[in-house]
Amino acid sequence: MLNSVAAGRRLALRAVGCQLVAVMLVALAFLLQGPGAALAAAIGGLGVALGNALAAQVALGGGVVVAGAAFARLLAATLLKWLVAITVLAIASAVWRLAPLPMLAGFATALVVYPISLNLLRQG
């Protein structure tokens, strides 16, 4: 075995950190349009980052288990990730009435940066 489950969890959480940095850069760019747009971009990306952090804990948090249990944890983690991300978007748009375009820009940034950073961090 080349790496442990704990190493995978650490890698996933470092990738979430990269996600947060990228989302904050997008939020800073939207600050030119005003604080509401910057907040919307930040919240859109933070929803995805929070979902990925929770998914990493659920999928990789229980140690080594049999294949069926590992697959069930992976499915539960994926469902939790998307539930959190979509719930944050729904609350931010329906309750807080944040601007949709900056929110989707933060959301998309977080979605794109996560797999790229996972790949780059794994290689380095």
GIZIQUI-V271005 format. One line per field, one symbol per residue. ss: DSSP state (~ for helix, > for strand, _ for the rest). phi: phi as a letter, one per 20 degrees, with the letter a starting at -180 (. if undefined). A space follows every 10 residues. Layout:
ss: ???
phi: ???
//
This chain:
ss: ____~~~~~~ ~~~~~~~~~~ ~~~~~~~~~~ ~~~_~~~~~~ ~~~~~~~~~~ ~~~~~~~~~~ ______~~~~ ~~~~~~~~~~ ~~~~~~~~~~ ~~~~~____~ ~~~~~~~~~~ ~~~~~~~~~~ ~~~_
phi: .ebeffffff ffffffffgf ffffffffff ffepffffff fffgffffff fffffffffd ednecfgfff ffffffffff gfffffffff ffeeeelfff ffffffffff fffgfffgff fffe
//
